[in-house]
Amino acid sequence: MKKVEAINPVHPDLFGHPRGLSLLFLSEMWERFCYYGMRGLLVLYLTKALFQGDDKAFAIYGAYTALVYMAPVLGGRLADNILGYRIAIILGAVMMAIGEFMILGGNQTWLYIGMAAIIVGNGYFKANISSLVGKLYKADDPRRDSGFTLFYIGINIGALLATLVVVWVGERFGFKYGFGLAGIGMLMGLLIFMAGQKYYKHLGHPPRPEKLHAKMFGPLTQLHVTILLSFLVIPALYFLIIYNSVIGILLILTFVYVGYTLLKEGIKGGNILRDRMVVFIILCLFNIVFWALFEQAGSSLTLFADRNVDRNVFGIFEMTAGQTQFFNPFFIIVMGSLFSMLWVNLSKRNLNPNIPAKFGYGIILLGIGYLITRFGLYSYNEAFLVPLWIIVGIYFFHTVGELFISPIGLSMVTKLAPEKLSGTLMGAWFLSFSGSNFLAGQLAKLTGSNGTAVEAAENMETAVAAVAPTGMESLTRYIEVYTMFGLIAIGTGLVVVLLSPKLNKLMHGIK
């Protein structure tokens, strides 16, 4: 059998893949440990330590996660045109670590400044480490898909460890220790990335190194100016987090512009490209619906677990509220490879559903997950806590739905995009996640208190009671809202499945 040559033949492969993959796997794993650790604690920190009302906490969470998904669009372009992948990743890791440690300031101001720094850092890191993984392989290397599958497993191991360790430490010993641990995790990822540079340094060069290091303003080079501007963006993001309603307007305007651009390019490219751009925009809208409902995990579902779920595990120990987010990455790791084999086997039997149908089934499964909460009306205890299996069931069906949509959607983008539009389409795909996360924050408000009582509270004890409704009122509210989410999701999914034959025709052979 002819051996596939790696791009860098100086270093022998490790377990059948370029050696750089294992280092990038570990770097990404620790970065996700940092990000998901902070995300898992955020709403709990806002409501239980800073005594914010649910509505405000959800709005901040939605704004933060929306900006996190917008940032890679710009971070990727800056790496492509100025910094190169390696420098961008290092800068991103440093800024994310700084952001985590800023949060240790212990008040709202430091929290928002830290969040802003993490957003910028994530934009540089997340967009470019995946690109660097792709650069490890030649374009026709059959190991590429397998390499990305392993890399995706690294992402979910990081998320799983974050919920088991960072969130547990933050809730049990104090939020500052959790955020500090997340920052240490990011430093671990940075050290691993830098230690392994010899395996991928040749792949991450800036496009014009001589220009990058040439003086631009006095003694400052283009590299210095880019780094300075990156830090100067932090105050702007700080105010966007505070005045988060502006983000919704920005997203709508951006979506209209991107949609217009895609349709214009599609029309210029002929009927086939036009149809593909139309179906891409339609599926982006359904993608927003799915993730807006799915991304309750870090916000309203965490508070549901905190207030109305019996988290005792077989009488052995009690999970923290934030740790219930563990079930999503756990199910991804357990079932991810099974689903990849499922699609292959269904294709052999000519039974593999088309891409739009998979989107529809994924949204239906999401809805089924939310309807599981209905069992809570018949199974709560004297403290108005529902059994742990209810939230496990929610995350199980949500994760199966994710496996129908997330990897399939990413693959769809690469197949639908002609070379000249590949970056634009990927940017639009990221924007759909940004929009869904912002919408998720708005939808989460339906489950919570508005926090107005906090301002009138005479002491901290009264404030905590004001922002954390408990008992039957709280349980009923969650179940009613989640039932509504479930019915909306199932209805939307059925519409997508019914429309899937027509939508599939617009893809002109893309499977």
C-alpha positions in Angstrom: 0.0 0.0 0.0 1.3 3.4 -1.0 2.0 5.6 2.1 0.4 9.1 2.1 3.2 11.6 2.5 2.6 14.4 5.1 3.3 18.0 4.2 6.3 18.0 6.6 8.1 14.7 6.0 11.0 15.6 8.4 9.0 14.5 11.4 7.5 10.9 11.3 3.8 10.5 11.8 2.3 9.7 15.2 -0.5 7.1 15.3 -0.9 7.6 11.5 -1.3 11.4 11.6 1.1 14.4 11.5 2.8 14.9 14.9 1.5 18.5 15.0 -2.1 17.2 15.3 -1.5 15.8 18.9 -0.1 19.2 20.0 -3.0 21.2 18.4 -5.4 18.6 19.9 -4.1 19.4 23.4 -3.9 23.1 22.8 -7.5 23.3 21.7 -8.6 21.0 24.5 -7.2 23.4 27.1 -8.6 26.4 25.3 -12.1 24.8 25.4 -11.4 24.0 29.1 -10.9 27.7 29.6 -13.9 28.9 27.5 -16.5 26.4 28.7 -15.3 26.7 32.3 -16.0 30.4 32.2 -19.2 30.0 30.3 -20.5 27.4 32.7 -20.0 29.7 35.7 -21.1 33.0 34.0 -24.9 33.0 34.7 -24.4 31.5 38.1 -21.8 34.2 39.0 -24.1 37.0 37.7 -27.1 35.8 39.7 -25.6 34.4 42.8 -22.5 36.6 43.4 -23.3 39.8 41.6 -27.0 39.5 42.4 -28.3 40.3 38.9 -31.8 39.5 37.9 -32.4 36.6 35.6 -33.3 38.9 32.7 -30.1 40.9 32.9 -27.9 37.9 33.4 -29.5 36.2 30.3 -29.0 39.4 28.2 -25.4 39.6 29.2 -24.8 35.9 28.5 -26.5 36.2 25.1 -24.5 39.3 24.2 -21.2 37.6 25.3 -21.7 34.4 23.4 -23.0 36.3 20.3 -19.8 38.4 20.2 -17.7 35.2 20.8 -19.1 33.8 17.6 -18.7 37.0 15.7 -15.1 37.5 16.6 -13.6 34.6 14.6 -14.9 36.1 11.4 -12.6 39.1 11.9 -9.8 37.1 13.6 -9.6 34.7 10.6 -9.3 37.6 8.1 -6.5 39.3 10.2 -4.6 36.0 10.3 -5.0 35.5 6.6 -4.0 39.0 5.6 -1.6 40.2 8.3 -0.5 37.9 11.2 -0.5 34.4 10.0 -2.0 31.5 12.0 0.8 30.9 14.5 1.1 34.5 15.8 -2.7 34.9 15.8 -3.2 31.8 17.9 -0.5 32.9 20.4 -2.0 36.4 20.7 -5.5 34.9 21.2 -4.3 32.6 23.9 -2.6 35.4 25.8 -5.6 37.6 25.6 -8.0 34.9 26.8 -5.7 34.1 29.8 -5.5 37.8 30.6 -9.3 38.1 30.4 -9.9 35.2 32.8 -7.5 36.7 35.3 -9.1 40.2 35.0 -12.4 38.6 36.1 -10.7 37.9 39.5 -11.2 41.7 40.2 -14.4 40.5 41.7 -16.9 43.1 40.4 -19.0 43.8 37.4 -16.5 46.2 35.8 -13.7 43.7 35.9 -16.1 40.9 34.7 -17.1 42.9 31.6 -13.5 43.9 30.8 -12.4 40.3 31.2 -15.2 39.1 29.0 -14.2 41.6 26.3 -10.6 40.4 26.3 -11.8 36.8 26.1 -14.0 37.7 23.1 -11.0 39.2 21.2 -8.7 36.3 22.2 -11.3 33.7 21.1 -11.6 35.5 17.7 -7.9 35.0 17.1 -7.6 31.5 18.6 -10.7 29.7 17.5 -10.7 30.8 13.9 -7.1 29.9 13.2 -6.2 26.7 15.1 -8.8 24.8 13.0 -7.2 26.3 9.8 -3.8 25.2 11.1 -5.1 21.6 11.5 -6.2 21.6 7.9 -2.7 22.9 6.8 -1.1 19.7 8.3 -2.6 17.7 5.5 -2.3 17.9 1.7 -5.5 18.7 -0.1 -6.0 15.1 -1.3 -4.9 13.5 2.0 -7.6 10.9 2.9 -6.6 11.3 6.6 -8.0 14.9 6.8 -11.5 14.0 7.8 -10.2 11.6 10.4 -7.8 14.3 11.7 -10.7 16.8 12.2 -12.8 14.1 13.9 -10.0 13.6 16.5 -9.6 17.4 16.8 -13.4 17.6 17.5 -13.1 15.0 20.2 -10.4 17.2 21.8 -12.9 20.1 21.9 -15.4 18.0 23.7 -12.9 16.5 26.2 -12.0 20.1 27.1 -15.7 21.0 27.5 -16.3 17.9 29.6 -13.3 18.6 31.9 -14.4 22.2 32.3 -17.8 21.2 33.6 -16.4 18.5 35.9 -13.5 20.6 37.3 -13.7 24.4 36.7 -17.4 24.7 37.4 -17.2 22.4 40.4 -14.3 24.3 41.9 -16.1 27.6 41.2 -19.4 26.6 42.8 -17.9 24.7 45.8 -14.9 26.9 46.7 -15.7 30.3 45.2 -16.2 31.7 41.7 -12.7 33.4 41.7 -11.0 30.0 42.0 -13.0 28.6 39.1 -12.2 31.6 36.8 -8.5 31.4 38.0 -8.4 27.7 37.1 -9.8 28.5 33.6 -7.1 31.0 33.1 -4.4 28.5 34.2 -5.9 26.1 31.6 -5.5 28.6 28.9 -1.9 29.1 29.9 -1.4 25.3 29.6 -2.8 25.4 26.1 -0.5 28.3 25.2 2.6 26.5 26.6 1.7 23.3 24.7 1.2 25.2 21.5 4.5 27.0 21.8 6.3 23.8 22.8 5.2 22.1 19.6 5.9 24.9 17.1 8.6 22.9 15.3 5.8 20.7 13.9 3.8 23.5 12.3 5.8 26.6 12.4 6.5 26.3 8.7 2.7 26.3 8.0 1.6 29.4 10.0 3.8 32.1 8.4 2.4 35.6 7.9 1.5 36.3 4.3 4.0 39.1 4.1 6.6 38.7 7.0 8.8 41.6 5.8 5.8 44.0 5.9 4.6 42.6 9.3 7.9 43.4 11.0 8.6 46.7 9.1 8.2 49.9 11.0 4.8 51.5 10.5 4.5 54.4 13.1 7.8 55.5 14.5 9.4 52.5 16.2 6.1 50.5 16.0 5.9 47.7 13.4 2.7 46.5 11.8 2.7 43.6 14.3 2.9 46.1 17.2 0.1 48.2 15.8 -2.2 45.1 15.3 -1.6 44.0 18.9 -2.3 47.5 20.3 -5.5 47.8 18.2 -6.6 44.4 19.5 -6.4 45.6 23.1 -8.0 48.9 22.2 -11.1 47.0 20.9 -11.7 45.8 24.5 -13.4 49.1 25.7 -15.7 49.0 22.7 -16.7 45.4 23.5 -17.1 46.4 27.1 -19.8 48.9 26.2 -21.5 46.5 23.8 -21.8 43.9 26.6 -23.4 46.6 28.8 -25.7 48.1 26.1 -26.4 44.7 24.6 -29.6 45.6 22.8 -27.5 47.3 20.2 -26.0 43.8 19.2 -29.4 42.7 17.9 -29.6 45.7 15.6 -26.0 45.1 14.4 -26.8 41.4 13.7 -29.9 42.1 11.7 -28.1 44.7 9.5 -25.1 42.3 9.1 -27.4 39.4 8.1 -29.2 41.6 5.6 -25.9 42.6 4.0 -24.5 39.1 4.0 -27.7 37.7 2.5 -27.8 40.3 -0.2 -24.1 39.7 -1.0 -24.6 35.9 -1.3 -27.7 36.3 -3.5 -26.0 38.8 -5.7 -23.0 36.5 -6.2 -25.3 33.5 -6.7 -27.2 35.3 -9.5 -24.0 36.3 -11.2 -22.8 32.7 -11.0 -25.8 31.2 -12.8 -28.9 29.2 -11.8 -27.1 26.5 -9.9 -25.0 28.8 -7.7 -28.1 31.0 -7.2 -30.2 28.0 -5.9 -27.4 26.9 -3.6 -27.1 30.3 -2.1 -30.9 30.4 -1.6 -30.9 27.0 0.2 -27.9 28.0 2.2 -29.6 31.2 3.5 -32.8 29.1 4.4 -30.8 26.5 6.3 -28.9 29.3 8.1 -32.3 30.6 9.4 -33.2 27.1 10.6 -29.8 26.8 12.2 -30.5 29.9 14.2 -33.8 28.4 15.4 -32.0 25.2 16.5 -29.1 26.8 18.4 -31.3 29.6 19.9 -33.2 26.8 21.7 -30.2 24.6 22.2 -28.0 27.3 23.8 -30.2 27.5 26.9 -27.6 25.1 28.4 -25.4 27.7 29.8 -28.2 30.0 30.9 -31.8 29.0 31.7 -31.1 25.2 31.9 -28.3 25.8 34.4 -30.6 27.9 36.6 -33.4 25.3 36.2 -30.8 22.7 37.5 -29.9 25.0 40.3 -33.5 25.7 41.5 -35.7 22.7 40.5 -33.5 19.6 39.9 -32.6 17.0 42.5 -28.9 16.6 41.6 -28.2 13.8 44.0 -26.4 10.9 42.1 -27.5 7.5 43.5 -27.0 8.9 47.1 -23.2 9.0 46.5 -22.7 12.7 45.8 -24.5 15.8 44.6 -23.7 17.4 41.3 -23.5 21.2 41.2 -25.9 23.0 38.9 -23.2 24.0 36.5 -21.9 20.4 36.3 -25.1 19.3 34.7 -23.7 20.8 31.5 -21.3 17.9 31.5 -23.9 15.6 29.8 -23.7 17.3 26.4 -19.9 16.8 25.8 -20.1 13.4 27.4 -22.8 12.2 25.0 -20.9 13.8 22.1 -17.8 11.8 22.9 -19.8 8.6 23.4 -22.0 8.9 20.3 -19.9 11.1 17.8 -18.0 8.2 16.2 -21.2 6.1 16.1 -23.0 8.7 14.1 -20.1 9.1 11.6 -20.3 5.3 11.0 -24.1 5.5 10.9 -24.1 7.9 8.0 -21.6 5.8 6.1 -23.7 2.6 6.5 -26.9 4.4 5.6 -25.3 5.7 2.4 -24.3 2.2 1.4 -27.9 1.2 1.7 -29.1 4.4 -0.1 -31.0 5.3 3.1 -29.0 8.3 4.2 -31.4 11.3 4.6 -30.6 14.5 2.6 -29.0 17.4 4.4 -32.2 19.5 4.8 -34.0 16.4 6.2 -31.2 15.9 8.8 -31.7 19.5 9.9 -35.4 18.8 10.3 -34.9 15.6 12.3 -32.3 17.4 14.5 -34.8 20.2 15.4 -37.5 17.6 16.2 -35.1 15.8 18.5 -34.3 19.1 20.3 -38.1 19.6 20.8 -38.5 16.1 22.2 -35.8 16.9 24.7 -37.7 19.9 26.0 -41.0 18.0 26.2 -39.4 15.6 28.7 -39.8 18.4 31.3 -43.5 17.6 31.3 -42.8 14.5 33.3 -41.6 16.9 36.0 -45.2 17.8 36.8 -45.8 14.2 38.1 -42.4 13.4 39.6 -41.3 16.4 41.8 -40.6 15.9 45.5 -41.6 17.9 48.6 -38.9 20.5 47.8 -40.3 20.9 44.2 -37.2 19.3 42.7 -37.6 17.0 39.7 -35.4 13.8 39.3 -32.0 14.2 37.7 -33.0 11.9 34.8 -35.1 14.6 33.4 -32.2 16.9 32.7 -30.1 14.0 31.6 -32.9 13.2 29.1 -33.0 16.8 27.9 -29.3 16.8 27.2 -29.4 13.3 25.5 -32.0 14.4 22.9 -30.4 17.8 22.4 -27.0 16.1 21.8 -28.5 13.6 19.3 -30.1 16.6 17.6 -26.8 18.4 17.6 -25.1 15.4 15.8 -27.8 15.7 13.1 -27.0 19.4 12.5 -23.5 20.6 13.7 -21.0 18.3 11.8 -23.5 18.1 8.8 -23.8 21.8 8.6 -20.1 22.4 8.6 -19.6 19.9 5.9 -22.4 21.4 3.9 -20.7 24.8 3.9 -17.5 23.5 2.5 -19.4 21.6 -0.3 -21.8 24.5 -1.3 -19.1 27.2 -1.4 -17.2 27.8 -4.7 -13.5 28.7 -4.0 -14.1 32.5 -4.3 -17.0 32.4 -1.8 -15.6 29.9 0.7 -14.5 32.5 3.3 -17.8 34.5 2.9 -19.9 31.4 3.4 -18.0 30.3 6.4 -18.3 33.8 7.9 -22.1 33.7 7.3 -22.3 30.3 9.0 -20.5 31.7 12.1 -22.8 34.7 12.0 -25.8 32.4 12.2 -24.4 31.0 15.5 -23.8 34.5 16.7 -27.4 35.4 16.0 -28.7 32.2 17.6 -26.7 32.9 20.8 -28.0 36.5 21.0 -31.6 35.2 20.5 -31.0 32.4 23.1 -30.3 35.1 25.7 -33.6 36.8 24.8 -35.6 33.6 24.9 -34.1 32.6 28.3 -35.7 35.7 29.8 -39.1 34.0 29.4 -38.0 31.6 32.2 -36.6 34.1 34.7 -37.4 37.0 37.1 -36.8 40.5 35.8 -34.7 41.5 38.7 -36.5 44.7 39.4 -37.0 43.6 43.0 -33.2 43.6 43.5 -32.9 47.3 43.3 -35.5 47.7 46.0 -34.0 45.1 48.3 -32.8 46.3 51.7 -30.1 43.6 52.1 -28.3 40.8 50.3 -30.5 38.1 51.7 -33.6 39.9 50.3 -31.8 40.4 47.0 -31.0 36.7 46.6 -34.6 35.8 47.3 -35.7 38.4 44.7 -33.6 37.1 41.9 -33.9 33.3 42.7 -37.6 32.3 42.6 -38.1 28.8 44.0 -40.8 26.3 44.7 -43.8 25.4 42.6 -44.0 28.8 40.9 -40.4 28.4 39.6 -41.0 24.8 38.5 -44.2 25.6 36.7 -42.6 28.5 34.8 -39.7 26.4 33.6 -42.0 23.5 32.5 -44.4 25.8 30.7 -41.7 27.7 28.8 -39.8 24.5 27.9 -43.0 22.9 26.7 -43.5 25.9 24.4 -39.9 25.6 23.2 -40.5 21.9 22.5 -43.7 22.4 20.5 -42.1 25.2 18.5 -39.1 23.0 17.7 -41.1 20.0 16.7 -43.4 22.1 14.5 -40.4 23.8 12.8 -38.7 20.5 12.3 -41.7 18.9 10.7 -42.0 21.8 8.3 -38.3 21.4 7.4 -38.7 17.6 6.8 -41.8 18.2 4.6 -39.9 20.9 2.6 -36.7 18.8 2.4 -37.3 17.3 -1.0 -37.7 20.8 -2.6 -34.8 22.2 -0.6 -32.6 19.3 -1.6 -33.3 20.0 -5.3 -31.9 23.5 -4.8 -28.6 21.9 -3.7 -28.1 20.4 -7.2 -26.5 17.1 -6.2 -24.7 18.2 -3.0 -25.1 15.4 -0.4 
